[in-house]
Amino acid sequence: MEVITIESKAYQALATKLDQLHEAFRAFSQEKEDKESKEDKEVWIDSKAVCERLNISTRTLYRLRKERLIGYSNVRGHYRFKQSDVEKILNERLIAPNPETLDELRQII
């Protein structure tokens, strides 16, 4: 058996690096677990619910699928959409009001 000796400062630096590596690994593992549990709880909705939520026709939904603007899953001819994707589409296309116009509207009301 071979014995290796190192200075105390070098050992402390090595221990510090190992602690940092351990913390980074733990944070990564927790993030991965959180992501997996969120995906397990993901709600899938059918075409009719998507059309009602977005207030669009089935033809428009077909175009969104065809143009790959909305993700979907097809099982035996039944399309399902992640609710989070539908909400993402709504939020991405949100048009923010002009603050000045909003103040004018408040004065009228």
Backbone bond lengths (Angstrom), bond angles and torsions (degrees), N, CA, C in turn:
res aa  C-N    CA-C-N  psi(-1)  N-CA   C-N-CA  omega(-1)  CA-C   N-CA-C  phi
1 M - - - 1.431 - - 1.522 108.98 -
2 E 1.326 115.03 134.03 1.458 120.44 -177.25 1.528 109.23 -103.12
3 V 1.311 117.11 134.31 1.458 122.44 179.78 1.519 107.98 -104.89
4 I 1.340 115.35 129.97 1.458 120.86 178.65 1.518 107.70 -114.38
5 T 1.294 116.86 131.68 1.459 120.80 179.00 1.520 109.00 -113.53
6 I 1.351 115.11 143.22 1.467 120.06 176.04 1.522 108.24 -135.67
7 E 1.291 115.50 160.51 1.460 120.75 180.00 1.521 110.16 -68.44
8 S 1.293 115.74 155.51 1.462 122.27 -178.53 1.525 111.13 -60.65
9 K 1.337 118.06 -42.32 1.466 121.92 179.71 1.530 111.16 -62.79
10 A 1.306 117.22 -41.24 1.458 121.30 179.29 1.531 110.21 -65.88
11 Y 1.340 115.38 -40.10 1.472 119.70 178.17 1.533 110.57 -63.72
12 Q 1.334 116.80 -44.56 1.467 120.64 179.07 1.530 111.23 -62.09
13 A 1.327 116.78 -41.15 1.465 120.40 178.20 1.529 110.55 -63.61
14 L 1.319 116.53 -41.79 1.464 121.41 177.86 1.525 110.95 -63.52
15 A 1.322 116.96 -43.28 1.464 121.17 179.30 1.528 111.11 -63.99
16 T 1.327 116.52 -39.95 1.464 120.83 177.95 1.522 110.99 -63.01
17 K 1.320 116.78 -45.27 1.471 121.16 178.36 1.530 110.94 -61.32
18 L 1.329 116.88 -41.41 1.460 120.27 178.75 1.528 111.07 -64.31
19 D 1.346 117.17 -39.89 1.462 120.66 177.28 1.533 110.91 -62.80
20 Q 1.329 116.21 -42.34 1.462 120.21 178.42 1.528 111.02 -63.52
21 L 1.299 116.03 -42.14 1.463 121.10 178.48 1.527 110.61 -63.68
22 H 1.319 116.62 -41.47 1.459 121.69 178.42 1.527 110.97 -62.48
23 E 1.327 117.71 -44.32 1.466 121.77 178.95 1.532 111.19 -64.32
24 A 1.325 117.37 -41.97 1.466 120.77 178.53 1.525 110.73 -62.95
25 F 1.323 116.51 -41.79 1.459 120.47 178.64 1.521 110.97 -65.16
26 R 1.330 117.20 -41.19 1.464 121.03 179.49 1.535 110.47 -64.06
27 A 1.331 117.08 -42.83 1.465 121.02 178.97 1.525 110.55 -63.65
28 F 1.318 116.71 -42.13 1.464 121.29 178.50 1.527 110.49 -62.39
29 S 1.320 116.85 -44.33 1.467 121.36 179.94 1.519 111.18 -63.07
30 Q 1.324 117.26 -41.80 1.466 120.95 179.59 1.522 110.58 -65.73
31 E 1.321 117.02 -41.81 1.462 121.37 178.50 1.524 110.75 -61.96
32 K 1.310 116.17 -41.42 1.470 120.78 179.21 1.527 110.75 -65.19
33 E 1.328 117.33 -42.64 1.465 121.24 178.32 1.518 110.98 -63.12
34 D 1.342 117.07 -42.59 1.459 120.89 179.22 1.524 110.91 -62.28
35 K 1.314 116.16 -42.55 1.461 120.74 -179.89 1.532 110.54 -64.53
36 E 1.327 117.15 -43.82 1.460 120.78 -179.62 1.517 111.32 -65.23
37 S 1.329 117.77 -40.20 1.464 119.73 179.90 1.524 110.34 -68.63
38 K 1.339 117.56 -34.11 1.463 120.91 177.40 1.525 110.06 -66.58
39 E 1.333 117.04 -41.70 1.451 120.41 179.62 1.528 110.87 -65.31
40 D 1.325 117.24 -35.04 1.453 120.47 178.39 1.519 111.37 -65.82
41 K 1.316 117.05 -31.15 1.458 121.90 -178.29 1.525 112.54 -90.64
42 E 1.322 118.58 2.47 1.462 122.74 -177.34 1.523 110.37 -60.81
43 V 1.323 115.80 135.78 1.457 122.09 -179.75 1.528 108.99 -96.25
44 W 1.329 115.72 129.87 1.459 122.28 177.59 1.527 108.07 -107.01
45 I 1.322 116.60 134.73 1.462 120.68 -179.96 1.520 110.13 -122.99
46 D 1.332 116.66 157.15 1.466 120.99 -176.74 1.527 111.33 -86.23
47 S 1.329 115.08 175.64 1.469 121.40 -176.37 1.522 112.10 -59.95
48 K 1.313 116.44 -42.15 1.465 120.33 -178.45 1.524 110.94 -59.88
49 A 1.324 116.91 -45.15 1.464 120.96 179.93 1.524 111.18 -64.80
50 V 1.333 116.85 -37.36 1.473 120.26 178.55 1.523 109.85 -64.97
51 C 1.334 115.90 -45.77 1.472 120.06 179.79 1.526 110.75 -60.39
52 E 1.311 116.86 -41.89 1.463 119.96 178.52 1.525 111.02 -66.47
53 R 1.325 116.45 -42.19 1.471 120.75 -177.62 1.527 111.22 -65.44
54 L 1.341 116.63 -41.36 1.462 120.80 -178.43 1.528 112.63 -90.62
55 N 1.347 115.93 -7.99 1.457 121.86 -177.47 1.532 111.03 57.66
56 I 1.340 115.25 51.14 1.456 122.16 179.89 1.532 109.21 -128.80
57 S 1.323 115.43 166.73 1.464 120.01 177.99 1.526 110.28 -84.84
58 T 1.317 115.81 167.25 1.461 119.62 177.44 1.522 110.37 -65.22
59 R 1.320 116.81 -32.87 1.472 120.94 177.72 1.532 110.59 -63.77
60 T 1.316 116.87 -42.40 1.470 120.71 178.21 1.518 110.31 -64.32
61 L 1.329 116.24 -40.23 1.462 119.64 176.92 1.520 110.58 -62.51
62 Y 1.337 116.51 -39.50 1.465 120.93 176.24 1.523 110.20 -59.08
63 R 1.339 116.76 -43.87 1.471 120.40 179.43 1.526 111.17 -64.02
64 L 1.330 116.87 -40.21 1.465 119.85 177.84 1.528 110.75 -61.60
65 R 1.331 116.26 -40.46 1.470 120.11 177.41 1.523 110.10 -65.54
66 K 1.335 116.04 -47.54 1.463 121.37 -176.39 1.534 111.21 -61.30
67 E 1.326 116.49 -39.60 1.473 121.57 -179.71 1.531 112.04 -84.27
68 R 1.335 116.03 3.02 1.461 123.30 179.30 1.524 112.48 57.00
69 L 1.325 116.21 39.05 1.460 121.21 175.76 1.519 110.96 -90.72
70 I 1.337 115.86 -11.54 1.456 120.72 177.27 1.525 107.94 -139.68
71 G 1.302 116.08 134.51 1.458 120.52 178.89 1.520 110.55 -79.80
72 Y 1.317 116.63 151.57 1.456 120.73 -178.63 1.516 110.88 -155.90
73 S 1.319 114.13 168.41 1.453 121.91 174.42 1.516 107.11 -129.62
74 N 1.320 116.51 139.80 1.460 121.21 -179.07 1.522 108.42 -120.91
75 V 1.337 115.44 116.54 1.448 120.77 177.29 1.525 107.37 -123.32
76 R 1.317 114.94 112.21 1.465 121.60 179.85 1.524 113.01 51.79
77 G 1.315 115.69 43.82 1.456 120.64 176.01 1.517 115.00 82.26
78 H 1.309 117.82 0.23 1.462 121.09 177.82 1.522 108.55 -104.36
79 Y 1.332 115.27 120.03 1.456 120.73 -178.82 1.520 110.41 -89.31
80 R 1.318 115.71 137.56 1.456 122.74 177.32 1.521 107.88 -129.68
81 F 1.328 114.52 145.63 1.454 121.45 -176.49 1.521 108.86 -129.28
82 K 1.328 116.37 143.52 1.456 120.29 176.11 1.530 108.17 -72.31
83 Q 1.316 115.24 132.20 1.451 119.69 179.55 1.529 110.41 -61.12
84 S 1.311 117.22 -35.43 1.468 120.57 179.97 1.529 111.15 -64.72
85 D 1.351 117.65 -33.77 1.466 120.74 177.19 1.521 111.00 -67.43
86 V 1.332 116.59 -39.64 1.470 120.84 179.00 1.525 109.27 -64.50
87 E 1.323 117.49 -44.63 1.462 120.79 178.27 1.524 111.26 -64.65
88 K 1.331 116.15 -35.18 1.466 120.85 178.69 1.527 109.86 -63.55
89 I 1.329 117.09 -41.45 1.469 120.72 178.60 1.522 109.93 -61.54
90 L 1.329 116.78 -43.70 1.459 119.99 178.85 1.528 111.30 -61.64
91 N 1.312 116.64 -44.15 1.469 120.14 -178.19 1.520 113.00 -70.25
92 E 1.331 117.73 -34.53 1.460 120.72 -179.74 1.518 111.57 -68.11
93 R 1.304 116.96 -30.25 1.461 120.81 -177.21 1.526 112.78 -100.51
94 L 1.324 115.94 15.96 1.447 121.41 179.48 1.526 109.57 -71.37
95 I 1.309 116.08 129.58 1.459 121.20 177.76 1.521 107.13 -103.89
96 A 1.308 115.24 115.81 1.460 120.71 -176.84 1.527 109.79 -73.98
97 P 1.332 117.52 141.43 1.467 119.86 179.94 1.525 110.83 -74.13
98 N 1.317 114.36 153.97 1.451 121.52 175.42 1.527 107.34 -75.47
99 P 1.328 119.47 123.89 1.471 120.99 -177.25 1.524 113.45 -57.67
100 E 1.327 117.62 -36.15 1.465 120.28 -179.82 1.524 110.30 -66.71
101 T 1.318 116.95 -44.96 1.452 121.21 179.14 1.523 110.27 -64.41
102 L 1.298 116.89 -37.23 1.455 121.48 178.89 1.534 110.27 -64.38
103 D 1.338 117.72 -40.23 1.460 121.20 177.45 1.530 110.67 -65.54
104 E 1.341 117.51 -39.72 1.458 120.81 177.55 1.523 110.98 -62.51
105 L 1.306 116.40 -41.12 1.457 121.63 179.15 1.533 110.40 -64.08
106 R 1.295 116.73 -40.09 1.467 120.56 178.82 1.523 111.56 -64.61
107 Q 1.332 116.83 -34.87 1.466 120.25 178.99 1.511 110.96 -69.02
108 I 1.318 117.12 -35.80 1.462 121.21 179.79 1.527 109.88 -67.62
109 I 1.315 115.99 -40.44 1.461 120.56 -177.99 1.491 108.06 -78.12
